[in-house]
Each structure stands twice: as structure tokens, then as C-alpha cells.
Amino acid sequence: MPFWGLQKQLGIDVDSFLLRQSMPQPHGQAAVCHAFEREWVECGHGLGQTRARRECQLEYEDFMECMKRTKLAQRLRTILEQRDRMIKQGKYTPPEHHMGKEEPRP
């Protein structure tokens, strides 16, 4: 606990983005990444900062992936690049409704 709580005096919380899943949620339901955050916090509880970074790296990576979805975005980008490459080679023809050529609706 810091001797002088600057964040508390100014009414800001810089660390809230890391622990926002544990905050009270609307309708009383758990947040999407709450389980990953809980695993990460439980792993690092009681350890020093240096040791927690080393020992809880997997939990932290899982939590950040749940929050930011970077691996998912990279995978989607790879799939779309492969699709575009197959279209150029003539091996794949997307359906008409994916090309914006669908029939007009009544």
C-alpha cells in the first residue's frame, strides 16, 4: 500500500483496465474474461512481481488473449489472405451473396 494515495486523491484508477472483469457487472452476470483474470490473480497472489511474471506467464497470456483477441485476429487475417490467394488462382469462387450480387428482397 503506498504511503500517499495519489490515485485515490485525484479520483482516478489507472490499474482498473487490468482488473475490470472483477468489478460489479450489470445484471449480476460474470464478465466474459472473468475466469482468466481470476486464474491470473490467484497464480500471482503472494508471489513477488519478478517471480509472478515468470511463473504466471501462461495465465497472463490467456487473460490478454481473452481481452484483446490478438491471436484470433491474426488467424482471421491469415484465413482471409489464403481465401484471396485462392480466388486469384481460380481455385475458389465465393458465393454470390458474399460478392454483393444477391437477389433483391421484396
Phi and psi in degrees as a GROMACS rama.xvg file:
@    title "Ramachandran Plot"
@    xaxis  label "Phi"
@    yaxis  label "Psi"
@TYPE xy
-70.6363  151.591  PRO-2
-66.2418  -39.5625  PHE-3
-123.236  111.59  TRP-4
-83.9745  83.7047  GLY-5
-64.7699  -42.5501  LEU-6
-61.2293  -41.3505  GLN-7
-67.4922  -39.0501  LYS-8
-68.7894  -36.1436  GLN-9
-84.1801  -12.2816  LEU-10
77.6602  26.0258  GLY-11
-117.953  159.726  ILE-12
-136.194  98.5715  ASP-13
-71.3793  -30.5159  VAL-14
-86.7577  1.49776  ASP-15
-66.1221  -26.0583  SER-16
-66.7917  -25.7992  PHE-17
-79.165  -35.8399  LEU-18
-111.036  25.1903  LEU-19
-71.2576  -18.3497  ARG-20
-72.7291  -24.5327  GLN-21
-85.5257  -9.8021  SER-22
-69.1568  158.692  MET-23
-58.9496  130.35  PRO-24
-103.869  154.622  GLN-25
-63.6451  146.245  PRO-26
64.6256  10.9065  HIS-27
69.5758  13.3396  GLY-28
-93.0442  147.841  GLN-29
-68.5876  147.155  ALA-30
-70.7954  164.642  ALA-31
-60.5413  -46.7533  VAL-32
-97.2256  16.063  CYS-33
-60.4698  -40.6849  HIS-34
-64.1968  -41.1554  ALA-35
-67.4238  -40.1362  PHE-36
-64.126  -41.6992  GLU-37
-62.8067  -43.1922  ARG-38
-59.9368  -42.7279  GLU-39
-65.6365  -44.4767  TRP-40
-66.8661  -42.0003  VAL-41
-65.4555  -36.3202  GLU-42
-64.8504  -43.835  CYS-43
-85.3734  -6.85639  GLY-44
-66.4014  126.446  HIS-45
86.7558  -8.45396  GLY-46
-94.4984  157.529  LEU-47
-73.3652  166.265  GLY-48
-62.5587  -43.6236  GLN-49
-66.0583  -45.3136  THR-50
-68.2755  -38.491  ARG-51
-64.6549  -38.9539  ALA-52
-60.7353  -39.6995  ARG-53
-75.1592  -45.4575  ARG-54
-83.2067  -24.4181  GLU-55
-109.708  23.596  CYS-56
-61.7094  -42.5576  GLN-57
-64.3255  -42.2129  LEU-58
-64.3571  -40.4628  GLU-59
-65.5717  -41.9474  TYR-60
-63.0399  -40.9219  GLU-61
-62.4371  -42.8578  ASP-62
-64.0585  -45.0913  PHE-63
-67.1737  -34.9027  MET-64
-65.1197  -39.721  GLU-65
-64.9824  -38.2225  CYS-66
-74.3686  -45.5534  MET-67
-104.035  -20.147  LYS-68
57.5504  40.133  ARG-69
-70.9944  -41.8597  THR-70
-66.4609  -38.1121  LYS-71
-63.964  -43.177  LEU-72
-65.0587  -40.0125  ALA-73
-64.4207  -41.8326  GLN-74
-63.5489  -43.4155  ARG-75
-63.2752  -41.1717  LEU-76
-61.4832  -40.8151  ARG-77
-64.2666  -42.1737  THR-78
-63.4071  -43.6484  ILE-79
-66.4032  -37.8167  LEU-80
-63.566  -41.4403  GLU-81
-64.7426  -40.1118  GLN-82
-62.6009  -45.2461  ARG-83
-62.9701  -38.6275  ASP-84
-64.5208  -40.7228  ARG-85
-68.0133  -34.9571  MET-86
-65.1318  -43.1795  ILE-87
-63.4002  -35.9954  LYS-88
-78.5401  -12.1618  GLN-89
83.2056  14.3097  GLY-90
-88.1204  -12.9159  LYS-91
-141.966  134.012  TYR-92
-120.314  116.282  THR-93
-68.8632  154.57  PRO-94
-61.8965  156.413  PRO-95
-61.0764  -35.1451  GLU-96
-72.1676  -15.0513  HIS-97
-84.8629  -16.691  HIS-98
-97.2986  -0.422027  MET-99
81.17  19.7776  GLY-100
-114.145  40.125  LYS-101
-82.1385  164.038  GLU-102
-70.5537  144.556  GLU-103
-65.1273  141.852  PRO-104
-91.1734  148.479  ARG-105
